[in-house]
Amino acid sequence: MNSTRLTLAALAIASAFAPAAHAQDQKMTEVVITANRIVADRASVAGFGEQALLQTPASVSVLTREQLQDLNIRNTSDAVKFDAAIGDAYNAVGYAEQFSIRGFKLDNASSYRKDGHAISGDTQIPLENKESIEVLRGLAGLQMGVAAPGGIVNYVTKRPTDANLRSVVLEVSERGSVLGTVDLGGRFEDRRFGYRINAAGERMRSIIKGADGHRSFVSAAFDWRISPQALLTVDGDFQKKSQKTAPGFQLTGGTQLPVVDADIFLNDQPWAKPVETESSNIGIAFQYQLSPEWKAAVSANQHHFKRDDYTAFPYGCSSEELWPGYCSNGDYDVYDYRSLGEEKKPLSAKAQLQGKFATGGIKHELTGGLSFFSNHERWGDYVYDYAGVSNIFHPVVVPMSTGVLGPVSERRTDHERAAFVHDIIGLGEQVALHAGARYVSVRRTQATAAPTSDNFWLPNVSLVFSPSSKLSYYASYAQGLQHGGVAPIETSNRNTALAPGKSKQVEAGAKAEINGISLSAAVYQIEQGLEFTNPGNTFVRQGDDRHRGVEFMAQGKVSRELLLGVSAAAIDTEQDGTGLAIYDGKRVTNVPNFKSTVWADYVVSAVPGLKLTANWQYAGKKAFDLENKVMVPAYHVVNLGGSYATRMGGSSVILRAQVKNAFDKFYWRDVTPDLGGYLFPGAPRTFQVSAQVDF
C-alpha cells in the first residue's frame, strides 16, 4: 500500500516537469481581487441566474483556491473554522468529517455536493482537486431539492487551465504526518482540449496517539471546446483511506464532564482495525450557448462509497447501570463493532435552460429544469457485541467477541425526481423579485419498513432592493425538504429512517462593499420537526426544532499591510411541542449561543515576501443533553502562522509554517447527541510546515 501511494506521487511529480504547452485565453470564473486575497464574486449555490453575490438573496460564503492555500486548509475541518455559522457534528478523528450549519446537522446523503451533485459525506472529502468550497447557509430546497435545513457545502472541481500549471506541495506535521500533492494543468497541442491532474499521498500520524493511517488520491479533469458555443467537461477521482477512528467520551458517573488529555485513544484494543474507505466520482457536463441571451446545460455525477468499519467502541457502564455514561472511576464497557461491505451509490443528473427576456418594460432572468437523484445503500448484519471493560486512564485488553457478520444486501434505496422554475423579475432599476418553486417526488424503500412515496412543493420568494451596485437589502421566505433521520443502533427501531419532513425559513439581510471591504449581515428563523430518542427508547420526530439567529461577515484590506476577516453568529435554539416537560423550552444540543472567528493577514513590508497570519476562534457554552442538565464550557483558540514567498532556480517557492492552538488550550470542540451523546476534545498545540513549488 505504501509503495502504491509513493508511486502515484512520484509519477505525478515527474509529470510536473513535462514540457510546457502554449497558453490560450479562456473565460474563467469571474473574481474580484481584494488586496492579496482573491474573493469570489459569484457562487453556484447562491441561486439561479448570473447575479453577483452582492445582489443575491442568500447567505453564502466561498473559500477560493488561493485562500485554501494561503490559510493552510487541507481538509473541510480546517475550512469551516473561518465561518462561525458552521460547527462540528460527530466529527470523529479517522471517521467522517460531519458538520452542522446554523445548528442543524447536515445530512451525509444530500448536504454535501460536488459541482452541485449529491455525494456521500461519510468520509473525508479530498480537497486536492477542488477549486473552491461554497457554503449556502439556510434552506436550499429550490436550488438543490432534498437537503438538511442548515444548508449546503458544495465542492467546486478544478478545471483545465489556460497557461501551464505545475505545482507541488510537501507538508510535514509533528508526530511524523507527511502530505505530498501535485497539481498539473494546461492544454494539449490541439488547443481545444485541456487537462487537470491532481494526486496526493498522505501518511497520517494523528494528534490522538494511535489513531494513525494513510490516504491516497488521484483525479483527472478534461474539457473539449467543441465550438465557441459548446463545451464538454469530464472528470473523475478516486480516494482510498485507512485510519483507526478515535471514539469520543461520555459523562463520567453519567453527570460529570470527564477530565482527560486530548490525545487519549479509547479504540486501543489489539484487535481493533482501521476504518477502510474508498470513494470515487465520475462527472460529466455539457454547456451550449443557444444565443447571446439563452443557454442550456446538462450534467451528471456518479458517486461510489465503500466502507469496512471496525471499532472497539466505548459505550456505557454496566457496573453503575449507565447507558450512556462512563463509570465514576473511568471504567467503560467495550463493544466489538464490525460492519463490512457498506456501500452507497448516489447518482444525480440535471438539465436546465436559462435565459433573459423582457415583457413590456419588465426584465426577466428565467431558469427552468429537471433533476434526478437515486441512491442505493447496502450493508450487512453487523456485529455489536459486548467484549469487556476498560478504563480511560488505565487501558485494559479485552477479548474480541465471537460474533459473526451476516450477508451484505441492499437495505435502502432513495429516488428523487424534480422540476424547478425560477424567475428574477426586474421591478425597476433598484428592485428585483426572485420567485420560484421546485416540485419534488421522493420515494424510499427500506428493509425494515414499508415503502414510502410522497410529493412536495418547495416555494421560494425573495425581494432585493439595491440602491447602488455596492449595496443591497433582501427579505426571503423558503421551504425545504429533508430525509428523516436514521434511528441509532441502540434504539428499538434501529437503522430505520423516518419519513421526509419539511422545514421553513424566513430571512432578511444586507450586503455591501465599502472601500474594498465586503460586508454581509442576516437575521433568520428556521423551523423543522425535532428528532430524538424518546423515553421509550424509540427514535421519533415529535415537536419543533426552532433556530433564530443573527450572522455577520466582513473581509477586506483595512490598511496597506493588513487584511482582516470576521465571522460571527448568534443563535437562539429551542425545542418545543414534544409533550415532554423535560425537553420543551430547552436549548438544542451542540449549538453555542455565540460563535466568532477573526483572522488577520499582515504583509511585512520590511521583508519582501513575508506574511504573518493569526486566527482567533471563540465558541460559547453548549448543551450536552436534551434536558440541558450538563452544559459544556465556552472556549477560545488561537492559531498563528506565516509564509515566505521567493524564487529559486526560476521557480516560485512559498514556505509556510503554522502552529494550531498556539496556547495549548484544552476544549470540547464537538458535543454530539449521536449514539447517546459523545464529547470530542479539540486538538492540542500542533506544528506544521510546508513548501509549495510552482514551476
N, C-alpha and C positions, 0 to 999 in steps of 0.2 A: 504493500500500500504506500509506504514512504517513497519507494522508487517511482511509482506512478505519479505522485504529486511532483517530485523533483523533475521527472521527465517532461511533464506538462509545462512547468515553469521554464525549464531550460529551452524547450522548443520555442516558446513564446518570446523569450528574451533574445534568442538567436534571430528570430524574425524581425525584431526591432531594429536590427542593423541592416535590413534589406535595402537595396537602392530605392531612393525616393521617387515617387511619381510626380508628374506635373500637376499643379493646382488649377482648379477651375472654380469660378464663382458659383455659389449655391445659396439659395434662400434658406436661412436658418431661423430658428425661433427668435422672435424679437426680444431683446433685453434692453434694460436701461442701466448704464454704467454709473454707479454711485461710489465715488472715491475709489478705494482699491477692492471693493466688493462688486459683484455683478448680481443685481436684483431682478428677478423675473418680473416681466411686465404682464404676462398672461399665464393662465393655468387651465388645463383641460377640465379639471374638476369644478371650476368656478361656475359652469353652466354652458349653455349653448350660445352660439354667436361668437363674435370676434371682439367683444368689448375688452378693454384693458381692465386689470383687476381693480383699478380705481373706480370704475363705473359698474362693477358687478355687485348685485345684492346678496353677497355671501361672505362668510368669514373664511379666508383662505390664507395659508402660509406656504411658502416654497423655499426649499433649500436647493440651490443650484450646484452644479458640479464643482465650481470654483469654491463655493462655501464648504462643500463636503471635504474638499482637500485642505483648505485653509484652517478649518476647525477640527482637523484630525478625526473626522467621523468615519468609522469603519463598520458600523452596524446601526440598525434603527434605534437601539437603546441609546447610543451616543447622540443621534439626531434629535430625538424627542426632548432632550434636555433644554433645547432652545425654544420650545413652545410650552408655555405654562398651562395650556388647556389639556395637555396630554400627560397621562400617568401610567405607571406600570400596573398590570393586572394579571397576576400569576406569571410573572416574567422570571422563571427559574433558570439559573445558570445551567447551560447544557441541554435545555429542553426547547422551548419555543419562546420567541420574543412576542409577548402579548401585552396589549395596551388598552387604555380607556381614553376617550375624548369627552370632555365636558362631564366626566363622572360616569359615563356609560361604557361598559366593557365592549370592545369590538368583537365582531363575530368572525371567527377564523375562516369561515366558509364564504363570506361575502364582503367583508370590510377592507380586505387588502386587495389591491388591484395592480395589475401590470398593464400599462398603456390603456387603462380603463376596463380591463377584463379581470374577472374574479380569479384569484389564486389562493391556494391554501396558506394560512398563516400559522401552520403547525410546526415550522422550523425557522431557523434564522434565514431571512430573505437576503440574498447576496446583493451587495451594492457595487461590486466591481464593474458591472455593465449598466449602471444606472446614471442617467444624465441629471436627474433631479428627483426630489421627493416632494410631492404635493400633498397637502393636508386640507381637506374640507371639514371644517368644524360645524357640526349640526346635521340636520336631515338631508339625505341625498336621494330621496325617493324619486324625484323627477329625473335627475341625472343618471342614477345607477340602478334604480329598482330596489330589490331586497338588500337591506344593509342595516346595521345597528344604528340607533338614533344619534349616537355620538358623532359619527362622521365617517370619513373615508381616508385611507392612506393609499395614495397612488404612486407607483414607481414608474418613472418615465425612462424607457430604454435608450441607451446611447445609439446613435445612428452614424453612418459613414460620414467622414469629414471631407471637406474640400482639399485642404492642404494636408500634407503628410503629418501623421501623428505617431510618435514613437516615445512612449513614456513608461518608465519602470520605477516601482516603489519598493523599497525594502524597509521593513519596520521591525524593531526589537523592543519587547517589553520585559519588565523584570520577571523573574522566575523562569525565563527562557522561552517565552512566546515569540514566535517568528512568523512574519507575514511577508510574502512576496507577490507583487501583482505586475501585470503587463497590460498596456493599453495601446493597440495599434489601429490606425485608421488611415484612410486615403481612398484613392480611386485607381482603377485598373487602367491599362493602356487605352482601352476603349472607355472614354470618359463617361459614358452613360452608366457604367457600373461602379459601385462603391462598396467598401467593406469596413467593418469594425470588428476587431478581435480582442477579447479580454480573457485573461487567465489568472488564476490565483492558487497559491498553495499556502496552507497555514498550519503551524503547529501551535496548539493552544495549551498553555500552562496557566490554569485559572488561578485567580486570587483565593479561591477556596481550595485548600490543599487536597488533591486527589481528583478533582473534577476536571480532568485533562482530556484532550482529544486532538483530532486533526480534521482538516477540511480541504477539499479540492474543488475547483470551479473552472469552467470553461464556457465561453459563449461566442457566438458569431452573429453578426447582423449584416445584411446586404441590401442594396437598393438598385433599382433599374429605372432610369429615366426613359421611359418608353417613348415619350414625346414631350413637348413643352407643357402639354395639358395632363399627362398621365404619369403617375409614379407608383411603382410596386416595391414594397418592402417585405423582407422575410428575416426572421430572427429565430435563434434557438439557444438554449442554455442548459447546462447540467451541473448539479452540485451533489457531492457526496460528503456527508458529515458524520463523524463518530465522536461522541463525547459522553462521559459519565455525567448524569444530571445531579444537581445539588438540591435536595428537598429543603423545604422551609422548616420553621419552628412553630410549635403550638404553645399555648399558655402553660406555664408550669403550675401544677395544682389546679388547673382549669381557670385560674383567676389572675395570675401574675405574668407580666412580660418577662421572658427569660433573660438572664444576664449571661451573655455569651460573647465569644470572639467572632468577628465577621468571617473568619476563614475556617470555621468548624464544618466538617463534612460528615453528614449523617448517613450518606449512602456508601458506607465504608466496609461492607461485608466482602469477604474474599470471593464470593460467588456472584457479586453484582457486576454487571457488564455495561459497557457504554450504550447509550441510545443511538441506534443506527438509522440515519435518514437519507433518502435520495429524493431529489426533486428536479423536475425538468419542465421546460416550456418550449412550445413551437408556436410562433406567432406569424401572421400574415396580414397585410393591409394593402388596399388599392385605393388611390385617390384620383379623381378625374375632374378637371375644371371644365364644366359644360359650357360656360360663358363667363364673361367678366363678373357677373353677379350670382352665378349658380355653380355649385359643386356637389359632387356625390362621393361617398366613401363607404367601403365595406371593410370589415376587419374581423379577425377571429383569433382565438388563442386556446390551445390545448395544454393544460397543466397536468402533471402526474406527480403524486406524492406517495412515498412509501416509507413505512417506519417499523422497526423492530424495537420494542420498548422493554427495557429491563431495569428494575429498581428494587433495592432493598428499602422499602417505603416505611417511613415512621408515621404511626398514627395511633393516638390514644394511650391509655394507661390502664391496663386490666386490674392491677392491684388496688387502684383507687376508684375503679369504675368510672373512668373519664373517657368519653368518646364524643368529641375530640378533647385533647388536652394531654400534656405530659405529666408525669408524676412529680411530686414536690421535690424529690431528690434528684431529678433529671433523668430518671428512667423513662423509657418509651417502648411501646410494642413495635416490633419489626415484622413487616409483611413481605413475603416474596411475591413481587408483582412481575408478571411476564405477559406481554401481548405481542405476538409476532404476525407479520404479514398484513399489517394495517395499510390500506390503500385508499386514496381519494383521486378521482379523475374529473375535475371540473373542466367543462368545455363551454366556451361562450362565443357568441358571434353577434355582430351588429351591422346594420346598414342604415345610412341616413342621407337625407337630401337637405341641403342648406342653401338659402338664397336671400336676396334683397329685392324688394319691390315697393311700390307706393300705390296707395288707393286714395286718389284725390291729393290732398296735401299731407297725408299721414304716411310716414315711412314704416316699413316692416322689415324685420330680420327673422325669417321663418326657418325653423328646423323641424323635420319630421322623420320618423324612422321606426324600425322594428329591431327587437333584440331577442336573443335566445340564450338560455343557460341550462345546463344539466350537470349533475354531479352524482357519481356512483361511488359509494363507500363500502369497503369490505373490511371485515375484521373477524377474528375467531373467538372462541370461548377462551377467555384469558384465565390465568392463574392469579388469584389474590388470596394467599393463604398465610395464616399466622405462622411465624417462624421462631419467635423468641423475644427476649427483652434485652435491649442495650441501654447505654447511658450517654447523655450528651457529653459529659466531662470524662468518662472512663469507658470507652467503647468496649463492647463485648461481642465476640464472634458467636453467631448463632448458626445452626444448620439450615441449609437450603431445604425448602419444602419438597415433598414428593408429588406435588400437583402436576397434572398432565394437561397440556394445551389441547383445545378442541379444534376442529377443522375451520378453515377460513372460508367465508362465503359472503355474498353481497347482503348487507344488512339494512342499507338505507339508500334511497335514490331521491333526488330532487329535480324537478323540471320547472323552469320559469320562462314564460313567453310574454312579451310585452310589446305594446305600440305606444309611441310617445309623440307629442307635438308641443312646440314651444314657440312663442312669438314675442319679439321685442318691438313694442309699438311706440314710435316716437310721437309724443304729445307736445310738440313744440321743440324748441332748441334745448330746453333745460330739463324736461320731464320725460321719462320713459316708463312704460308699463310692461313688466315682464309677466306673461301669463302662459301657463302650460299645464299639462297633465300626462300621467302615464297610466295606462290600463294594463294591469298585471294579472296573469293567470298562473297560479302556483299549484303544484301537485307534489305530494310526498308519499312515498311508500316506505315502511319500515317493518322489520321482522317482529317487533314487539307490540305493534298496534295496528289498527285498521288504517287503510289508506285514507288520505285527506286531499281534498281539492277545493279551491276557492278562487274567487276573482275579486280584485280590489281596484278602486280608483285612487290615484295619488295626485291630488291637485297641488299647484304651487303658484302663488301670485305675489308680485313684488312691485313696489313703486320706487323709482330712483329719481332724485332731484339733484341736478348738477349745476349749481350756479356758475361754475367755471370748470375748465378742464383739469384743474388741480384740486377740486373739492366736490364731494358728493355725499348725499344723505339717502338712506334707504329704510324701508319697512317691508317686512315679508311675512307670509303665512305659508306653511308647508305641512304636508302629511307624509309619513314614511311607513315602511313595512319591514318587519324583521322576522326571521325564523324564530320559533320558540327555542328556548334553551334546552340542553340535554341533561336529563337527571343524572346526578353524580352516582358513583358506583356503590355508595353505602346506603342509598335510598331504596324505598320499596318499589319504585318504578324505574330503576336504574337503566341507563342507556336509552330511555325513551325520550324523544324530542316532543316538546309541547307544540301546539298549533301556532301558526303565524299570528303576529299581533301588530296592530297599527300604533303609530306614535304621532304626536302633533307638536308643532313648533311655531312660536311667534318670535320675531327678532327685529330689532331696529339697530341701525349703526351709522357710522360716519367714517369717511376715508379722506385723507388729504395728503398733499405733498407740499411742504413748506421749506423753502431754501434747501432743497435736496434731501430733506428728511421725510421719509414715508411714515404716516401715522394712520392708525385704524382703531376704532372702538366699537363695541357691540354690547347690547343687552338682550337677553333671551329668556324664554321659558320653554322647556321640553317636558312632555309627559308621555309615559308608557306604562304598561302593566308591570307590576312588581313580581319578580320571580324569586322564589326562596323555598327552602325545605321547611315544611310546617312541623308543628309539634308531633304530628303523627308519622313523621319521617317520610313524607311524600313530597316530591318536588312539584310545586304548583305555581300558577300565575294567579295572583289574588291581590286586589288593591292597586294602588297607583305608586309610581316612582316618579317624583316631580323634581326637576332641577331648574333653578333660576340662577342666572349668572351675569357677570359683567366681565368683559375682556378688553385688554388694551395692548397694542403692539406699536413699537416705534423703532426705526432703524435709519441711520444716516450719519453723515460726517458733521461733527459739531465744531471741528477746528481743522486746520491743515493737516495735523498729525493724528487726530483722534477720531475713531469711528465707534459709535455706540449702538447697541441694540437692547431693547427692553421688551419683555413679555410678561403680562400679569393677568391673573384670572381669579376672580372671587366667585365662589359657588355656594349656594344655599340649597341643600338637598333635603327631601322629606319623603318618608314612607307614610302612606295614608290609605284608608279604606280596606285594610286587611281583615277587620273584625277582631283583631287580636290586640288588646291594650298594650301588650309588651312590645309591639312593633310600631303601632300608629304614632305619628308625630316625631319619630326618631330619625336621626340622620342616616343616610345611606352609607354603607361601609366603604372604606378605602378611598374616600374623597376628601381632601383637605378643603377647609373653608376659604383658604387663600394660598396661592402659589405664585411665585415670580422667578424670573431669571433675567439677569443682566450680564451682558458681555461687552468687552471693550477690546479694541484693536488699535495699538499705538505704534506709529511709524517713528523710529528713532532716526531723526534726520542727520544726526552727527555720524551715524554709521550706515552708509547706503546699503540697502538690502535687509536691514534688521527690523523685525517687528516683534512686539511683545503683546501677548493676549492674556485676558483674565475672564473668568466666568464665575458668577455668584448665583447659587440657586437656593431658594427658600421654599419650604412647604409647611403649612400649618398642621395642627394636630388632626388625626383621622380616627374614625370609629372602627374598632376591630370587629365588633359583632352587631347583629341586627338590633339587639336590645340596648346598645350603647353603654354597656356596663364597663367596658375597657376602652380607653382612648390611648392612642399611640402618640407620643410627643412630636412636636414640630422639630424641624432640623434646618441647618444651614450647611452648605457645601461650597467650597471654593476650589476652582481648578485654575492652574496657571500654565502658561506656555510661551513659546517664542519660535520664530522662524528666521532663517537667514538665506537670502537668495543671492546666487553668484553664478559665474560661468566658469567652467573647467573644460579645457580641451575642446572648445567650440560647442559645448552642451550647456543647457540651462540646468542648474542644480539648486534644489531647495532643501535645506536641512531643517528639520522640525524637532522640537522637544516639548514634552508635556508632563506635568505632574497632576494627576487627578486626586481629588480630595486632599489638597495640599496640607491641611492641618490634621489629617488622620482622624476625623471625627467618626464615631460610631452612630449609625442611624438606621431606622427601619424604613427602607425605600418603598416596600410593597407590602400591603396588608390585605391580602385577598380573602374573600369569604369562600372561595372554591374549596371543595373537598373537606369541609368542616372548619376551614379558617386556618391560614398559614401566614407567617411573617417571614420576610426575606430581608436580610441586612444589606446595606449598601456596601460597595467595595471600599476597603481601606486605601490608604495612600498608595498610589501606583505610578510608576515612572514608565515612559515610553519615548523612544527616539526613532526617527525615520529619515530616509533620504529619497527624494524624488528626482529622477534624471530624465529630462526631455531632450531627445536627440534631434 
